[in-house]
Amino acid sequence: VVVMGDHVMEGRLVQQVVGAIVVDQQGRALCARRTRPESLAGLWEFPGGKVEPGESPQEALVRELREELCLEVRVGAELPGPRGAWPIDAAREIRVWFCRIASGSPMVGETHGEVLWLGPDELSGLAWVPADAPIAAAIANSVPRRPVAILNPVARGHKAVVGLLQHHADVHGWPAMTWLPTTRHDFGASQSEQALELGADLVLVGGGD
């Protein structure tokens, strides 16, 4: 019998584990230092745990964050691994999602002795549990540090575009967007230099009607 959370891959039963990349409005990820088991004590991870029978992966993630760190989270977009999931060993794999805190502040318990908020460029400085090391590297390579949107505030559809970009940033773990106004005639030309001066590493431009 294969329960929800486990599946058969290449003729063997694989247990599914889930992890949360909890990101704040500054784009920093929540990292937790394990206290157990002995083989992993002192190493860092993205919090999460096993998917229990009858749970969806997202439901398991919400439960684990509540139990481990006293956090209520909103689950956003998944960060896919090499084959959808990220391998742990022959019998386990982990899937990870970007999350935002809905309520609460992280509190350590029996599983974790310390938590840190770190930006993408700081993640490589930690000693990670083996399964989470490639995930930390993927975050550093995929998440913008300073996204800037240059939009025409009087254009038709402006409000909808702003909402769409805010939603995308929220579910993909981006830091808060910086907004620069433009006109249909300028179309972002003057603001592009300003965006670079702000240190933007991703610039989205929309200046028409």
C-alpha positions in Angstrom: 0.0 0.0 0.0 1.4 3.4 -1.0 0.1 6.2 1.3 0.0 9.9 0.4 3.6 11.2 0.8 5.2 8.0 -0.4 5.5 6.9 -4.0 7.2 4.2 -6.1 10.2 5.3 -8.2 12.2 2.8 -10.3 10.6 -0.1 -8.5 11.2 1.1 -4.9 9.2 3.0 -2.3 10.4 6.5 -1.7 9.4 8.5 1.3 8.6 12.2 0.7 10.0 14.9 2.9 9.0 18.6 2.7 11.0 21.7 3.4 10.1 25.4 3.7 12.2 28.3 2.4 10.6 30.9 4.6 11.5 34.3 3.2 10.9 37.7 4.8 10.3 41.1 3.0 14.0 41.7 2.8 14.5 38.5 0.9 16.2 36.7 3.7 15.6 32.9 4.2 15.0 31.3 7.6 17.7 28.8 8.4 17.5 26.4 11.4 20.4 24.6 13.2 19.5 21.0 14.1 20.1 19.6 17.6 19.3 15.9 16.6 19.9 13.3 15.5 23.6 13.1 16.5 24.7 12.7 12.9 23.1 16.0 11.9 23.5 18.0 15.2 25.0 21.4 14.6 24.2 21.4 10.8 21.7 23.8 9.2 18.6 23.1 7.3 15.4 24.6 5.9 12.7 23.5 8.4 10.2 20.8 7.5 9.6 17.1 7.9 7.9 14.0 6.8 4.6 13.9 5.0 2.2 11.8 7.1 -0.5 9.5 5.7 -3.5 11.4 4.4 -1.6 14.7 4.1 -0.7 16.7 1.0 2.9 18.0 0.9 1.6 21.5 1.5 -0.5 20.4 4.5 2.5 18.7 5.9 4.6 21.8 5.5 2.2 24.0 7.4 1.9 21.4 10.2 5.7 21.0 10.5 6.3 24.7 10.7 3.6 25.1 13.4 5.0 22.2 15.4 8.7 22.9 15.0 8.9 26.7 15.1 5.4 28.0 16.2 4.9 29.6 12.8 1.8 29.8 10.6 2.9 30.1 7.0 1.4 30.6 3.5 2.9 28.2 1.0 4.0 29.7 -2.3 5.8 28.4 -5.3 7.8 25.2 -5.3 11.5 25.2 -6.0 11.9 22.2 -8.2 14.9 19.8 -8.0 16.7 17.8 -10.6 13.8 15.4 -11.0 11.1 17.5 -9.5 12.2 16.6 -6.0 15.7 16.9 -4.4 17.3 13.5 -3.5 18.2 12.8 0.1 19.2 9.1 -0.2 17.9 6.0 -2.0 14.8 5.8 0.2 13.9 9.5 0.6 13.5 12.7 -1.3 12.6 16.3 -0.4 10.4 18.9 -2.1 10.7 22.5 -1.0 8.4 25.5 -1.3 8.9 29.2 -0.7 6.8 30.4 2.2 5.8 33.6 3.9 4.9 34.0 7.6 1.2 34.5 8.1 1.6 34.9 11.9 4.0 34.2 14.7 7.8 34.5 15.2 10.2 31.6 14.9 10.8 29.8 18.3 13.3 27.0 18.7 12.2 23.8 20.3 13.5 20.2 20.6 14.6 19.9 17.0 16.4 23.2 16.5 18.7 25.1 18.8 19.1 28.3 16.7 17.5 30.1 13.8 19.0 32.8 11.5 17.7 35.0 8.7 20.2 35.1 5.9 20.3 36.6 2.4 20.9 34.5 -0.7 24.6 35.5 -0.8 25.1 34.5 2.9 23.7 30.9 2.6 27.0 29.4 1.4 28.6 30.3 4.7 26.6 27.7 6.7 27.4 24.1 7.2 24.3 22.5 5.7 22.8 19.0 6.1 23.8 17.2 2.9 20.4 17.2 1.4 19.9 21.0 1.8 23.2 22.2 0.5 22.2 22.1 -3.2 18.9 23.7 -2.3 20.8 26.6 -0.7 22.9 27.0 -3.8 19.8 27.0 -6.0 18.3 29.8 -4.0 21.5 31.8 -4.3 21.4 31.4 -8.1 17.7 32.0 -8.7 16.3 34.7 -6.3 16.8 38.4 -7.2 18.3 40.6 -4.5 16.8 43.9 -5.6 13.9 43.7 -8.1 12.8 47.0 -9.6 9.6 47.6 -11.6 9.3 50.6 -13.9 5.6 51.2 -14.7 3.4 53.9 -16.1 1.0 54.7 -13.2 -1.7 56.1 -15.5 -1.7 53.2 -18.0 -4.7 51.0 -18.4 -4.2 47.8 -16.4 -1.6 49.4 -14.1 -3.3 48.2 -11.0 -3.7 44.7 -12.3 0.0 44.5 -13.3 1.1 45.8 -9.9 -1.0 43.1 -8.2 0.4 40.4 -10.5 4.0 41.4 -9.8 3.4 41.6 -6.1 1.8 38.1 -6.1 4.7 36.7 -8.1 7.2 38.2 -5.8 5.3 36.9 -2.8 5.1 33.3 -3.9 8.6 33.1 -5.3 10.4 34.5 -2.2 11.5 37.8 -3.7 12.3 40.7 -1.5 9.9 43.7 -1.6 9.7 45.3 -5.1 11.0 48.9 -5.6 8.5 50.8 -7.8 9.6 53.6 -10.2 7.1 55.6 -12.3 7.5 56.2 -16.0 5.4 57.6 -18.9 4.2 56.1 -22.2 6.7 58.3 -24.0 9.7 57.7 -21.8 9.0 53.9 -21.5 11.5 53.5 -18.7 14.5 55.0 -20.4 15.2 57.6 -17.7 14.4 55.3 -14.8 16.7 52.5 -16.0 19.8 54.4 -14.9 18.1 55.1 -11.6 17.3 51.4 -11.1 21.0 50.5 -11.7 22.0 53.1 -9.1 19.7 51.4 -6.7 21.6 48.2 -7.3 18.8 46.4 -9.2 19.6 42.9 -10.4 16.2 42.5 -12.1 14.4 45.3 -13.9 10.8 44.9 -15.2 9.6 47.7 -17.5 6.1 48.5 -18.7 5.3 52.0 -19.9 2.6 51.8 -22.6 -1.2 51.9 -22.4 
